[in-house]
């Protein structure tokens, strides 16, 4: 009888169950993260950059499932989780307190989605294979964008027409392609297969697509990004390795320019046009565009000064301008043409502070990782940092982050520039209270975002 009652004599049922969970959980998390990234690369991006109804909602639900399986709160430091979720949480505070209210729910959903996707990717991409998959997703998304936009663009008789892709605005397509192009060039410079092969295939197409958009800021971004990749290649340990990386970078840039030339003539078009034809035709507006942007920045600053705490609310830029400042140019516009000032005018300190902290935190961690990448001979990490810099600079002169897909791209590129070891949790696992708070905050914000983004994000100029 005592033997029967002895706990040590009873067969364990938790052991096999725990073993099965341990075996299947990584596979399930891989499937969930790949599904979330695939949705971002294809359906979300193709849905007018995430502005169409339903696409962002489904994306938020996919990220919620991935988060429950990856469990970033167990892998990453609490600080990393808080920083990633803070912009989304701040955006929902704006929805609750700012004059435009629920009209900005889709924008709050966008900030939440980007932060959560970046957090999950940072916790998940802890092995070389997973980091390769993440790099493939970022570069592949740019390639898919080029493929989808090419059909419509090449159907007109002249390539001087703006290439607008699925975003339906050329500057944002240019920024999306430019980031992919810079990362693809870095894959080529790194030289390790299979990513180098992917870079050789997609870098020329992404560069050509950027040229076709005629976006000056995006083309300048590629120039800056390639210069940073060349600098990283020159610093590679070993003279032979450095020279090889530099030569490959120059070769892929030359191939990219040749591709731009080839795609603007027969058999694609009846006669050959300069790839920069539309840019040349628009040169006269360069000064006017600059003046207009300064005017928009002045407006956003005045709006921020009037509503410094939680801003005027999302989708309020034009109506808020009318309420608090004058229109010196008489032009009505829905955006500040600067992501940082847009966040300040839309959401005040509640939004712009956590956003800037999150962006700077990623940049700082990426810069601190450069010496280790140099010792390892890795050019993908500095290449991702170069692409991240391109996105940060371009968003300083356009309304990129009003598109959920572009905001999420910045998060994914930033994650790729940061080794997970930089934010990996040390010591004992988190307490039960920390786990509960993290799960409720992350999943709750994503579910709220799925509801808020259901009708899409094409509503502009809400009244105060």
C-alpha positions as CSV (number, residue, x, y, z in Angstrom):
1,X,0.0,0.0,0.0
2,X,2.8,2.4,0.9
3,X,4.4,1.7,-2.4
4,X,1.3,2.6,-4.3
5,X,0.9,5.8,-2.3
6,X,4.6,6.8,-2.8
7,X,4.6,9.7,-5.3
8,X,7.9,8.5,-6.7
9,X,6.3,5.2,-7.8
10,X,3.5,6.9,-9.9
11,X,4.4,7.3,-13.6
12,X,4.9,10.9,-14.6
13,X,2.5,12.4,-17.1
14,X,3.9,15.9,-17.2
15,X,7.3,14.8,-18.4
16,X,6.3,13.5,-21.9
17,X,3.9,16.5,-22.3
18,X,6.6,18.9,-21.4
19,X,9.0,17.2,-23.8
20,X,6.4,17.3,-26.6
21,X,5.8,21.0,-26.0
22,X,9.5,21.7,-26.0
23,X,9.9,19.9,-29.3
24,X,7.0,21.4,-31.1
25,X,7.0,25.0,-29.8
26,X,10.1,26.1,-31.8
27,X,8.6,24.7,-35.0
28,X,5.2,26.3,-34.3
29,X,6.9,29.7,-33.5
30,X,8.9,29.5,-36.8
31,X,5.7,28.9,-38.7
32,X,3.9,31.7,-36.9
33,X,6.7,34.3,-37.4
34,X,7.2,33.4,-41.1
35,X,3.4,33.7,-41.6
36,X,3.4,37.2,-39.9
37,X,6.4,38.4,-42.0
38,X,4.8,36.9,-45.2
39,X,1.6,38.8,-44.5
40,X,3.6,42.0,-44.0
41,X,5.7,41.5,-47.2
42,X,2.7,40.6,-49.4
43,X,-0.8,41.4,-48.4
44,X,-0.2,44.3,-46.0
45,X,2.2,46.0,-48.4
46,X,0.0,45.3,-51.4
47,X,-3.0,46.8,-49.6
48,X,-2.0,50.4,-50.3
49,X,0.9,50.0,-47.8
50,X,-1.5,48.7,-45.2
51,X,-4.2,51.4,-45.5
52,X,-6.8,49.1,-47.1
53,X,-9.6,47.7,-44.9
54,X,-8.9,44.5,-42.9
55,X,-5.2,43.9,-44.0
56,X,-3.7,45.5,-40.9
57,X,-6.2,43.8,-38.6
58,X,-5.2,40.4,-39.9
59,X,-1.6,41.3,-39.6
60,X,-2.1,42.3,-35.9
61,X,-3.8,39.0,-35.2
62,X,-0.9,37.0,-36.8
63,X,1.6,38.9,-34.7
64,X,-0.4,38.2,-31.6
65,X,-0.3,34.5,-32.3
66,X,3.5,34.7,-33.1
67,X,4.0,36.6,-29.8
68,X,2.3,33.9,-27.7
69,X,4.5,31.2,-29.3
70,X,7.8,33.1,-29.3
71,X,7.2,34.6,-25.8
72,X,9.6,37.6,-26.2
73,X,9.1,38.5,-22.5
74,X,11.0,35.3,-21.6
75,X,13.9,35.9,-24.0
76,X,14.4,39.7,-23.9
77,X,15.0,42.1,-21.2
78,X,11.9,43.8,-19.7
79,X,13.3,47.1,-20.9
80,X,13.3,46.0,-24.5
81,X,9.7,44.9,-24.3
82,X,8.6,48.2,-22.7
83,X,10.5,50.3,-25.3
84,X,9.0,48.3,-28.2
85,X,5.4,48.6,-27.0
86,X,5.6,52.2,-25.7
87,X,4.9,54.0,-29.1
88,X,1.8,51.9,-29.6
89,X,0.6,52.4,-26.1
90,X,1.2,56.2,-26.4
91,X,-0.7,56.2,-29.7
92,X,-3.7,54.7,-28.0
93,X,-3.5,57.3,-25.3
94,X,-3.7,59.9,-28.1
95,X,-6.9,58.2,-29.4
96,X,-8.4,58.4,-26.0
97,X,-7.5,62.0,-25.2
98,X,-6.9,64.0,-28.4
99,X,-9.7,65.9,-30.2
100,X,-10.1,63.5,-33.2
101,X,-10.6,60.5,-30.9
102,X,-11.4,57.2,-32.5
103,X,-10.8,58.6,-36.0
104,X,-7.1,57.9,-35.4
105,X,-7.5,54.2,-34.3
106,X,-5.9,52.9,-37.5
107,X,-2.8,55.1,-36.8
108,X,-2.5,53.8,-33.3
109,X,-2.9,50.3,-34.7
110,X,0.0,50.9,-37.0
111,X,2.4,52.0,-34.3
112,X,1.3,49.0,-32.2
113,X,1.7,46.6,-35.0
114,X,5.2,47.8,-36.0
115,X,6.5,47.7,-32.5
116,X,5.1,44.3,-31.7
117,X,6.3,42.8,-35.0
118,X,9.8,44.2,-34.3
119,X,9.7,42.8,-30.8
120,X,8.7,39.3,-31.9
121,X,11.3,39.3,-34.7
122,X,14.0,40.4,-32.2
123,X,13.2,37.6,-29.8
124,X,12.8,35.0,-32.6
125,X,15.9,35.8,-34.9
126,X,18.5,34.4,-32.5
127,X,20.1,31.9,-34.9
128,X,22.0,32.4,-38.2
129,X,19.2,30.6,-40.1
130,X,16.5,32.7,-38.6
131,X,18.4,35.9,-39.3
132,X,18.8,34.8,-42.9
133,X,15.1,34.3,-43.1
134,X,14.5,37.8,-41.7
135,X,16.9,39.3,-44.3
136,X,15.2,37.3,-47.0
137,X,11.8,38.7,-45.9
138,X,13.0,42.3,-46.0
139,X,14.8,42.1,-49.4
140,X,12.1,39.8,-50.8
141,X,9.4,42.3,-49.9
142,X,11.1,44.9,-51.9
143,X,11.4,42.5,-54.9
144,X,7.7,41.7,-54.7
145,X,6.9,45.4,-54.6
146,X,8.9,45.9,-57.8
147,X,7.2,43.0,-59.5
148,X,3.7,44.1,-58.6
149,X,4.3,47.7,-59.6
150,X,6.1,46.9,-62.9
151,X,2.9,45.5,-64.5
152,X,1.0,48.7,-64.2
153,X,4.0,51.0,-64.9
154,X,5.2,49.2,-68.0
155,X,1.7,49.2,-69.5
156,X,2.0,52.9,-70.5
157,X,3.9,54.0,-73.6
158,X,6.5,56.1,-71.7
159,X,8.6,55.2,-68.7
160,X,8.6,58.8,-67.7
161,X,5.4,58.1,-65.8
162,X,5.9,57.8,-62.0
163,X,6.4,54.3,-60.7
164,X,4.0,54.1,-57.8
165,X,3.8,50.4,-57.0
166,X,1.1,49.3,-54.6
167,X,1.5,52.3,-52.3
168,X,0.1,54.5,-55.0
169,X,2.5,57.3,-54.2
170,X,6.0,57.3,-55.7
171,X,8.0,58.7,-52.7
172,X,6.9,55.9,-50.3
173,X,7.5,53.2,-52.9
174,X,10.9,54.7,-53.5
175,X,11.8,54.6,-49.7
176,X,10.5,51.0,-49.5
177,X,12.6,49.9,-52.5
178,X,15.7,52.0,-51.4
179,X,15.9,50.2,-48.1
180,X,15.6,46.8,-49.8
181,X,18.2,47.8,-52.3
182,X,20.8,48.9,-49.7
183,X,20.3,45.7,-47.8
184,X,20.6,43.7,-51.0
185,X,23.9,45.4,-51.9
186,X,25.2,44.5,-48.4
187,X,24.3,40.9,-49.0
188,X,26.4,41.0,-52.1
189,X,29.2,42.7,-50.4
190,X,29.1,40.1,-47.6
191,X,29.5,37.4,-50.2
192,X,28.1,34.4,-48.3
193,X,25.6,32.2,-49.9
194,X,22.6,31.9,-50.3
195,X,22.0,35.5,-49.3
196,X,24.6,36.8,-51.7
197,X,22.8,35.2,-54.6
198,X,19.6,36.8,-53.4
199,X,21.3,40.1,-53.3
200,X,22.7,39.8,-56.9
201,X,19.2,39.0,-58.1
202,X,17.2,41.7,-56.3
203,X,19.6,44.6,-55.8
204,X,19.6,45.7,-59.5
205,X,15.8,45.5,-59.7
206,X,15.3,47.4,-56.4
207,X,17.7,50.1,-57.6
208,X,16.0,50.3,-61.0
209,X,12.6,50.6,-59.3
210,X,13.8,53.4,-57.1
211,X,15.0,55.3,-60.1
212,X,11.7,54.8,-61.9
213,X,9.9,56.4,-58.9
214,X,11.8,59.6,-59.6
215,X,12.0,60.1,-55.8
216,X,15.1,62.2,-55.2
217,X,15.1,61.5,-51.5
218,X,15.1,57.7,-52.2
219,X,17.8,57.9,-54.8
220,X,19.9,60.0,-52.4
221,X,19.2,57.4,-49.7
222,X,20.6,54.6,-51.9
223,X,23.7,56.7,-52.5
224,X,24.2,57.3,-48.8
225,X,23.4,53.6,-48.0
226,X,25.9,52.3,-50.6
227,X,28.6,54.7,-49.3
228,X,28.1,53.3,-45.8
229,X,28.3,49.7,-47.1
230,X,31.5,50.5,-48.9
231,X,32.9,52.0,-45.7
232,X,32.0,48.8,-43.8
233,X,33.5,46.7,-46.6
234,X,36.8,48.7,-46.5
235,X,37.0,48.1,-42.7
236,X,36.6,44.3,-43.1
237,X,39.4,42.4,-41.5
238,X,42.0,41.2,-44.1
239,X,43.0,43.0,-47.2
240,X,41.8,40.3,-49.6
241,X,38.4,40.2,-47.9
242,X,38.0,44.0,-48.0
243,X,39.0,44.3,-51.6
244,X,36.7,41.5,-52.6
245,X,33.8,43.1,-50.8
246,X,34.5,46.5,-52.3
247,X,34.7,45.0,-55.8
248,X,31.5,43.1,-55.4
249,X,29.7,46.3,-54.2
250,X,30.9,48.3,-57.2
251,X,30.0,45.5,-59.5
252,X,26.4,45.2,-58.2
253,X,25.9,49.0,-58.4
254,X,27.1,49.0,-62.0
255,X,24.8,46.1,-62.8
256,X,21.9,48.0,-61.1
257,X,22.5,51.1,-63.2
258,X,22.7,48.9,-66.4
259,X,19.4,47.3,-65.4
260,X,17.8,50.7,-65.1
261,X,18.9,51.4,-68.6
262,X,17.8,48.1,-70.1
263,X,14.3,48.2,-68.6
264,X,13.6,51.6,-70.2
265,X,13.9,50.5,-73.8
266,X,12.9,47.7,-76.2
267,X,11.4,45.2,-75.8
268,X,9.6,46.8,-72.8
269,X,9.0,50.1,-74.6
270,X,8.8,51.2,-78.2
271,X,11.8,53.5,-77.9
272,X,14.5,54.1,-75.3
273,X,14.0,56.8,-72.6
274,X,16.4,58.0,-70.0
275,X,15.7,56.4,-66.6
276,X,15.8,59.8,-65.1
277,X,13.5,61.4,-67.7
278,X,10.7,62.1,-65.2
279,X,13.1,63.4,-62.6
280,X,14.6,65.8,-65.1
281,X,11.2,67.0,-66.1
282,X,10.4,67.7,-62.4
283,X,13.7,69.5,-61.5
284,X,11.9,72.8,-61.7
285,X,9.8,71.8,-58.7
286,X,12.8,71.0,-56.5
287,X,13.0,74.4,-54.8
288,X,9.2,74.6,-54.5
289,X,9.1,71.3,-52.8
290,X,11.7,72.3,-50.3
291,X,9.9,75.6,-49.5
292,X,6.6,73.7,-49.1
293,X,8.2,71.2,-46.7
294,X,9.5,74.0,-44.5
295,X,6.1,75.5,-44.4
296,X,4.6,72.1,-43.4
297,X,7.2,71.8,-40.7
298,X,6.4,75.2,-39.3
299,X,2.7,74.2,-39.2
300,X,3.4,71.0,-37.3
301,X,5.6,72.9,-34.8
302,X,2.8,75.4,-34.1
303,X,0.3,72.5,-33.7
304,X,2.6,70.8,-31.2
305,X,3.0,74.0,-29.2
306,X,-0.8,74.4,-29.0
307,X,-1.3,70.7,-28.0
308,X,2.0,69.6,-26.4
309,X,0.7,66.8,-24.2
310,X,-1.2,64.4,-26.6
311,X,-1.4,66.5,-29.8
312,X,-4.3,67.4,-32.0
313,X,-5.0,63.8,-32.8
314,X,-4.4,61.6,-35.8
315,X,-5.7,62.8,-39.2
316,X,-6.0,66.3,-38.0
317,X,-3.1,68.2,-39.6
318,X,-5.0,70.4,-42.0
319,X,-7.9,71.2,-39.6
320,X,-5.4,71.8,-36.8
321,X,-3.4,74.2,-39.0
322,X,-6.6,76.2,-39.7
323,X,-7.3,76.3,-35.9
324,X,-4.0,77.4,-34.6
325,X,-1.9,78.9,-37.4
326,X,-2.1,80.6,-40.8
327,X,-1.6,79.0,-44.2
328,X,1.0,81.3,-45.7
329,X,1.0,79.3,-49.0
330,X,-2.7,78.7,-49.1
331,X,-2.1,75.0,-49.7
332,X,-4.1,72.3,-47.9
333,X,-2.2,69.1,-47.0
334,X,-3.0,66.2,-44.8
335,X,0.6,65.5,-43.7
336,X,3.6,67.3,-42.2
337,X,6.1,65.6,-44.6
338,X,8.2,64.7,-41.6
339,X,7.6,61.6,-39.5
340,X,9.0,63.0,-36.3
341,X,7.1,66.3,-36.5
342,X,4.0,64.4,-37.7
343,X,4.1,62.4,-34.5
344,X,4.7,65.5,-32.4
345,X,1.7,67.3,-33.9
346,X,-0.6,64.3,-34.0
347,X,0.3,62.9,-30.6
348,X,2.4,65.4,-28.7
349,X,4.9,64.2,-26.1
350,X,2.9,61.1,-25.4
351,X,3.7,59.7,-28.9
352,X,6.9,61.4,-30.1
353,X,9.0,60.7,-27.0
354,X,8.5,56.9,-27.0
355,X,8.9,56.8,-30.7
356,X,12.2,58.7,-30.8
357,X,13.5,56.6,-27.8
358,X,12.6,53.4,-29.6
359,X,14.3,54.5,-32.8
360,X,17.4,55.8,-31.1
361,X,17.6,52.6,-28.9
362,X,17.8,50.4,-32.0
363,X,20.3,52.7,-33.6
364,X,22.5,52.8,-30.5
365,X,22.5,49.0,-30.1
366,X,23.3,48.6,-33.8
367,X,26.3,51.0,-33.6
368,X,27.6,49.2,-30.5
369,X,27.4,45.9,-32.4
370,X,29.6,47.1,-35.3
371,X,33.0,46.1,-33.7
372,X,31.7,42.5,-33.1
373,X,30.4,42.4,-36.7
374,X,33.8,43.5,-38.0
375,X,35.6,40.8,-36.0
376,X,33.1,38.2,-37.4
377,X,33.5,39.5,-41.0
378,X,29.8,40.1,-41.1
379,X,28.5,42.9,-43.5
380,X,24.8,42.0,-43.2
381,X,24.5,43.7,-39.8
382,X,26.2,47.0,-40.9
383,X,24.3,46.8,-44.2
384,X,21.0,46.6,-42.2
385,X,22.2,49.6,-40.2
386,X,22.8,51.5,-43.4
387,X,19.3,50.7,-44.6
388,X,17.9,51.7,-41.3
389,X,19.7,55.1,-41.6
390,X,18.2,55.5,-45.0
391,X,14.7,55.0,-43.7
392,X,15.2,57.3,-40.7
393,X,16.5,60.1,-43.0
394,X,13.8,59.7,-45.6
395,X,11.1,59.8,-43.0
396,X,12.5,63.1,-42.0
397,X,11.2,64.7,-45.2
398,X,8.1,62.7,-46.1
399,X,5.0,61.0,-44.6
400,X,6.4,57.4,-44.8
401,X,5.1,56.4,-41.4
402,X,1.5,57.0,-42.3
403,X,1.8,53.7,-44.2
404,X,1.8,50.7,-41.7
405,X,4.0,48.7,-44.1
406,X,6.8,51.3,-44.1
407,X,6.7,51.7,-40.3
408,X,7.0,48.0,-39.9
409,X,9.8,47.8,-42.4
410,X,11.8,50.3,-40.3
411,X,11.2,48.0,-37.3
412,X,12.3,44.9,-39.1
413,X,15.4,46.5,-40.7
414,X,16.4,47.9,-37.3
415,X,16.0,44.5,-35.7
416,X,18.2,43.0,-38.4
417,X,20.9,45.6,-37.5
418,X,20.8,44.5,-33.8
419,X,22.1,41.1,-32.6
420,X,19.7,39.6,-30.2
421,X,22.5,39.0,-27.7
422,X,22.5,42.8,-27.1
423,X,19.0,42.6,-25.5
424,X,18.9,39.0,-24.4
425,X,17.6,38.3,-20.9
426,X,20.2,37.5,-18.3
427,X,19.7,35.5,-15.1
428,X,16.5,34.0,-13.7
429,X,13.3,33.8,-15.8
430,X,10.8,36.6,-15.3
431,X,8.4,36.6,-12.4
432,X,4.8,35.5,-12.9
433,X,3.7,39.2,-12.5
434,X,6.0,40.4,-15.2
435,X,4.8,37.6,-17.6
436,X,1.1,38.5,-16.9
437,X,1.7,42.2,-17.5
438,X,3.7,41.5,-20.7
439,X,1.1,39.1,-22.1
440,X,-1.8,41.4,-21.3
441,X,-0.1,44.5,-22.7
442,X,1.2,42.9,-25.9
443,X,-1.8,40.8,-26.8
444,X,-4.3,43.3,-25.6
445,X,-2.8,46.1,-27.7
446,X,-2.7,43.9,-30.7
447,X,-6.3,42.8,-30.3
448,X,-7.4,46.5,-29.8
449,X,-5.4,47.3,-33.0
450,X,-7.2,44.6,-35.0
451,X,-10.5,46.2,-34.1
452,X,-9.3,49.8,-34.7
453,X,-7.8,49.1,-38.1
454,X,-10.7,47.1,-39.4
455,X,-12.0,49.8,-41.7
456,X,-8.6,50.8,-43.0
457,X,-6.6,54.0,-42.9
458,X,-7.7,56.2,-45.8
459,X,-9.6,58.7,-43.6
460,X,-7.8,62.1,-43.7
461,X,-8.4,65.6,-42.3
462,X,-10.7,64.8,-39.5
463,X,-12.4,67.8,-37.9
464,X,-11.4,68.9,-34.4
